[in-house]
Amino acid sequence: MKSKTNQVILVYIVISMFAVIMSHKLLQHFLSDDKSNNYNFIKEILFILFTGGIFKLILAKNDQRNIAVFKKLKKTNEKIKESNEKYNIVAKATSDTIWDWKIQDNSFSWNKGIESMFGYTQEEVINSSDWWFDKIHPEDSIKMSVKLYSFLEQKTKNWQDQYRFRCADNSYKYVLDRGFLLKDNQGKATRMIGAIQDITKQKEEEQRLRLLETVITQSKDSIVIIEPNPNEIGVSKIIYTNPAFSIMSGYKKEEVLGKTTAIFKEMYSDQNEYDKLIDALKEKQECIIETITYKKNKEKYWIRFTMIPIYNSEKILTHWISIQRDVSEEKNNEKEKEQLIRELTQNNKDLKQFSYITSHNLRAPLSNLIGLLNLIEDIPIENQELNEILMGFNKSTHLLNDTINDLVKVIIIKDKPSIKKEEVLLKEVFENVFSQLNFQIELHKPTIKLDFEKAKTIHANKAYIESILLNLMTNSIKYKSENRKLKIAITSNQIDNTVILTFKDNGIGIDLVRNRAKVFGLYQRFHNYPDSKGLGLYLAKSQVETMGGTIDIESEVNIGTTFTLTFKNKE
């Protein structure tokens, strides 16, 4: 600056001197007064030097002012540069989406967070506030706008809000947005800068915690959260109880919060269970005990008590959660159930004993009676009345013998909860059945169709399966229709591990609307046939169930009957 000032002054003096000298030469040429001319020349030279000095002072002061202004501008520029560098570093370092809104121009700019957080490319972003407002969820837009414009009008000091912002894939994220204003000299808002944080996970966690809190507070089980004491087992501090705890125990929340669990020690009546609990606490392991406990008013009740340890990320035990369920009703039901089982077991033993007595102890007297009656048949009896009495007695004795034999069959089945099973050829079984019913088949000549291609074998007890099919075949022949030829169709099928055997006839059928519940009952008869005893279907069902199978019936009067038998094949 000084060199330029000196150059200006030097140029000024040189030019001024040149002008004075030239003017002095001209005056000497035209004027004759040399003294006066020389005097004026000296005055002009002095004036030039004086004004040069004045100019130098003025220029020097101006240079000083310019230097001060330059330094100030330079310092300001350095601050702006430093601020911009910091802004760029923060924008790169933070995961927030930073936005800059020039309010007067309504121009908007975003950092790269708009892409990483919401998936928008720079080409998709429109640099105006309208684009920003358009991405806010409709349910949040009005509330957010009211708060923002209230802030812009400087009615509020700070602005931050939570709302949902639409991503490029049309999903929404919960965000926390904070902003601050820049103002001009008149205090008017000219610019607003903000930072958006993604709080979606935080919101989801808050919602999850609210749901868990609802579950805990609404649970009928008593829930207590305990802070463990690292120095003494069993005297940890209670920090939370749910409402069910007060209902169950009678203790108010205020009576136990901050207290140690030692106040409940007298609640446990079973010392073994209490010791089990203490051992679990020492080992920091989950524990479940059942014991009789007492309410605050000393009322006794049963609880199922669970203690669950809670660890932090460093695997350090931080809390225990105690869940207590009142199982008094369950325990009472168990007692009643056990008593009922004992009574049923005893009754079953008594009935079985009675059945054995009936079936075995009566057989010898009956055999003797039948033998005596057979002998009497060879003795001629002239008294007609006595003869009729003996015939009636003979008939009743044989009926009683048949009943005893039926009872023996039932006992044999019921007394064998599990029997030996094997792979049985269905074709071979039916050959045996047909050979036993050869006379009836020849007499009535039914049309019999067999189809065992889909399942040729069945995993069953051979004697039982023959007995079942013999009963079904006998019933079909016995209860055939007199108006049409008897047709019997027997098919087998296999689905996964199950063999399905279907037995179908076109006999007189059964009215299932009236008799479905009784159809497999003992001594249930649905037709007035003289040799019908109502035992066959009962035995068939008992034998099927003993082998682990099922039997179902579908029937219509005068249409026919279908039996469906299912058996699990050998695994």
QUIQUI-V256521 format. One record per pair of residues at least 4 apart in sequence whose ideal C-beta (glycine too) atoms are under 8 Angstrom apart, sorted by the first residue. I is the first residue (numbers start at 0). GAP is how many residues later the second one is. Records with the same first field share a line. If there is no record, write none. Layout:
BEGIN
I->GAP + GAP
END
This chain:
BEGIN
0->4 + 62 + 65 + 66
1->4 + 58 + 61
2->4
3->4 + 59
4->4 + 51 + 54 + 55 + 58
5->4 + 50
6->4
7->4 + 47 + 51
8->4 + 43 + 46 + 47 + 50
9->4
10->4
11->4 + 39 + 40 + 43
12->4 + 35 + 36 + 39
13->4
14->4
15->4 + 32 + 35 + 36
16->4 + 28 + 31
17->4
18->4
19->4 + 21 + 24 + 25 + 28
20->4
21->4
22->4 + 21
23->4 + 13 + 16 + 17 + 20
24->4
25->4
26->4 + 10 + 13
27->6 + 9
30->5 + 6
32->4
33->4
34->4
35->4
36->4
37->4
38->4
39->4
40->4
41->4
42->4
43->4
44->4
45->4
46->4
47->4
48->4
49->4
50->4
51->4
52->4
53->4
54->4
55->4
56->4
57->4
58->4
59->4
60->4
61->4
62->4
63->4
64->4
65->4
66->4
67->4
68->4
69->4
70->4
71->4
72->4
73->4
74->4
75->4
76->4
77->4
78->4
79->4
80->4
81->4
82->4
83->4
84->4
85->4
86->4
87->4
88->4
89->4 + 8
90->7 + 20 + 21 + 22
91->20
93->4 + 19 + 101
94->18 + 21 + 22 + 102 + 103
95->17 + 99 + 100 + 101
96->13 + 14 + 16 + 17 + 20 + 21 + 98 + 99
97->12 + 13 + 15 + 95 + 96 + 97 + 98
98->9 + 10 + 11 + 12 + 15 + 33 + 94 + 95 + 96 + 97
99->8 + 9 + 10 + 91 + 92 + 93
100->5 + 6 + 7 + 28 + 31 + 90 + 91 + 92 + 93
101->4 + 5 + 6 + 88 + 89
102->49 + 86 + 87 + 88 + 89
103->86
105->22 + 23 + 24
106->20 + 21
107->18 + 19 + 20 + 21 + 23 + 24
108->18
109->4 + 15
111->4
112->4 + 83
113->4 + 6 + 11
114->4 + 5 + 6 + 7
116->56 + 79 + 81
117->17 + 47 + 48 + 49 + 50 + 55
118->48 + 49 + 50
119->4 + 5 + 47 + 48
120->4 + 47
123->44
124->6
125->4 + 5
126->4
127->4
128->4
129->4
130->4
131->4
132->8 + 12
134->30 + 31
135->4 + 5 + 8 + 27 + 28 + 29 + 30
136->4 + 26 + 27 + 28 + 29 + 35
138->25
139->4 + 23 + 24
140->4 + 22
141->4
142->4 + 18 + 20
143->4 + 17 + 19
144->4
145->4
146->4 + 9 + 12 + 14
147->4 + 11 + 13 + 31
148->4
149->5 + 6
150->4 + 5 + 7 + 8 + 28 + 30
151->29 + 37 + 40
153->27 + 35
157->22
158->19 + 20 + 21
159->16 + 17 + 18 + 19
160->15 + 16
161->12 + 13 + 14 + 15 + 37
162->11 + 12 + 14
163->8 + 9 + 10 + 11
164->7 + 8 + 10 + 31
165->4 + 5 + 6
166->4 + 5 + 6
172->25 + 27
173->24 + 25 + 26 + 28 + 29
174->21 + 22 + 23 + 24 + 25
175->20 + 21 + 23
176->17 + 18 + 19 + 20
177->16 + 17
178->13 + 14 + 15 + 16
179->12 + 13 + 14
180->8 + 10 + 11
181->7 + 8 + 9 + 10 + 11
182->4 + 5 + 6 + 7
183->4 + 6
198->4
199->4
200->4
201->4
202->4
203->4
204->4
205->4
206->4
207->4
208->4
209->4
210->4
211->4
212->4
213->4
214->4
215->7 + 26
216->25 + 26
218->4 + 23 + 25
219->24
220->23 + 102 + 103 + 104
221->19 + 20 + 22 + 23 + 25 + 26 + 27 + 100 + 101 + 102 + 103 + 104
222->17 + 18 + 19 + 21 + 22 + 98 + 99 + 100 + 101
223->14 + 16 + 17 + 18 + 21 + 97 + 98 + 100
224->13 + 14 + 15 + 16 + 94 + 95 + 96 + 97
225->10 + 11 + 12 + 13 + 35 + 93 + 94 + 95 + 96
226->9 + 10 + 11 + 12 + 91 + 92
227->8 + 53 + 89 + 90 + 91 + 92
228->4 + 6 + 7 + 8 + 31
232->45 + 48 + 49
233->27 + 28 + 31 + 44 + 47
234->25 + 26 + 27
235->24 + 25 + 84
236->21 + 22 + 23 + 24
237->18 + 19 + 20 + 21 + 22 + 23
238->18 + 19 + 80
239->17
240->4 + 5 + 10 + 12 + 15 + 16
242->4
243->4
244->4 + 6 + 8 + 11 + 79
245->4 + 5 + 6 + 7
247->47 + 55 + 76 + 78
248->46 + 47
249->45 + 46 + 47 + 49
250->4 + 5 + 45
251->4
252->4
254->4
255->7
258->4
260->4
263->4
264->9
265->28
266->26 + 27
267->5 + 6 + 9 + 23 + 25
268->22 + 23 + 24 + 25 + 31
269->4 + 19 + 21 + 22
270->4
271->4
272->4 + 16 + 17 + 18
273->4 + 15 + 17
274->4
275->4 + 11 + 13
276->4 + 10 + 12 + 28 + 30
277->4
278->4 + 8
279->4 + 5 + 6 + 7 + 27
280->6 + 26 + 39
283->25 + 33
284->24
285->20 + 21 + 22 + 23
286->19 + 20
287->16 + 17 + 18 + 19
288->15 + 16
289->12 + 13 + 14 + 15 + 37
290->11 + 12 + 14
291->8 + 9 + 10
292->7 + 8 + 9 + 10 + 12
293->4 + 5 + 6 + 7
294->4 + 5 + 6
300->25 + 27
301->24 + 25 + 26 + 28 + 29
302->21 + 22 + 23 + 24
303->20 + 21 + 23
304->17 + 18 + 19
305->16 + 17 + 18
306->13 + 14 + 15
307->12 + 13 + 14 + 15
308->8 + 10 + 11
309->7 + 8 + 9 + 10 + 11
310->4 + 5 + 6 + 7
311->4 + 6
326->4
327->4
328->4
329->4
330->4
331->4
332->4
333->4
334->4
335->4
336->4
337->4
338->4
339->4
340->4
341->4
342->4
343->4
344->4
345->4
346->4
347->4
348->4
349->4
350->4
351->4 + 59 + 63
352->4
353->4
354->4 + 52 + 56
355->4 + 5 + 55
356->4 + 5
357->4 + 46 + 49
358->4 + 45 + 48 + 49 + 52
360->4
361->4 + 42
362->4 + 41
363->4
364->4
365->4 + 31 + 34 + 35 + 38
366->4
367->4
368->4 + 28
369->4 + 27 + 28 + 31
370->4
371->4
372->4 + 17 + 20 + 21 + 24
373->4
374->4
375->5 + 14
376->17
380->5 + 6 + 9
382->4
383->4
384->4
385->4
386->4
387->4
388->4
389->4
390->4
391->4
392->4
393->4
394->4
395->4
396->4
397->4
398->4
399->4
400->4
401->4 + 131
402->4
403->4
404->4
405->4 + 127 + 129
406->4
407->4
408->4 + 126 + 130
409->4 + 112 + 128 + 129 + 132
410->4
411->4
412->126 + 129 + 130 + 133
413->128
415->130
416->129
417->128
418->42 + 45 + 127 + 128
419->41
420->38 + 39 + 40 + 126 + 149
421->37 + 38 + 39 + 40
422->34 + 35 + 36 + 147
423->4 + 5 + 33 + 34 + 35 + 36 + 38 + 41
424->4 + 31 + 32
425->4 + 26 + 29 + 30 + 31 + 32 + 66 + 75
426->4 + 23 + 25 + 29
427->4
428->4 + 33 + 36 + 37 + 40
429->4 + 20 + 39 + 60
430->4
431->4 + 34
432->4 + 33 + 36 + 37 + 40
433->4 + 7
435->34
436->4 + 33 + 36 + 37 + 40
437->4
438->4
439->4 + 34 + 37
440->4 + 5 + 7 + 36
443->33 + 36 + 42
444->40
445->30 + 31 + 34 + 39 + 40 + 41 + 42
446->38 + 39 + 40 + 41
447->40 + 41 + 42
448->38 + 39 + 40 + 41
449->40 + 41
450->38 + 39 + 40 + 41
451->4 + 39 + 40
453->37 + 38 + 39 + 40
454->37 + 38 + 39 + 44 + 45 + 46
455->36
457->7 + 34 + 41 + 43 + 109 + 111
458->40 + 108 + 109 + 110 + 111
459->4 + 5 + 87 + 89 + 107
460->4 + 82 + 85 + 86
461->4
462->4
463->4 + 79 + 80 + 82 + 83
464->4 + 82
465->4
466->4 + 72 + 73 + 76
467->4 + 72 + 75 + 76 + 97
468->4 + 34
469->4
470->4 + 65 + 66 + 68 + 69
471->4 + 31 + 64 + 68 + 91
472->4 + 15
473->4 + 62
474->4 + 32 + 61 + 62
475->4 + 10 + 12 + 27 + 29 + 31 + 85
476->9
477->51 + 53 + 54
478->28 + 29 + 48 + 50
479->6 + 25 + 27 + 28
480->5 + 25 + 26 + 27 + 77
483->22
485->19 + 20 + 21
486->18 + 19
487->15 + 16 + 17
488->13 + 15 + 16
489->11 + 12 + 13 + 14
490->10 + 11
491->7 + 8 + 9 + 10
492->6 + 7 + 9
493->4 + 5 + 6 + 75
494->5
496->71 + 72 + 74
497->68 + 69 + 70 + 71
498->67 + 68 + 69 + 70
499->64 + 65 + 66
500->63 + 64 + 65 + 66
501->60 + 61 + 62 + 63
502->59 + 60 + 61 + 62
503->56 + 57 + 58 + 59
504->55 + 56
505->53 + 54
506->53 + 54
507->19 + 49 + 50
508->46 + 47 + 48 + 49 + 50 + 51 + 52
509->5 + 9 + 16 + 43 + 45 + 47 + 51
510->4 + 15 + 44 + 46
511->4 + 7 + 41 + 42 + 43 + 44
514->4 + 9 + 11
515->37
517->6
518->5 + 7 + 18 + 34
519->4 + 17 + 18 + 20 + 21 + 31 + 33
520->13 + 17
521->12 + 13 + 16
522->10 + 11 + 12 + 15
523->10 + 13 + 14
524->4 + 7 + 8 + 9
526->5
527->4
533->4
534->4
535->4
536->4
537->4
538->4
539->4 + 11
540->4 + 10
541->4
542->4
543->5 + 6 + 7 + 21 + 23
544->4 + 5 + 6
546->20
547->19 + 20
548->16 + 17 + 18 + 19
549->15 + 16
550->12 + 13 + 14 + 15
551->11 + 12
552->8 + 9 + 10 + 11
553->7 + 8 + 10
554->4 + 5 + 6 + 7
555->4
END
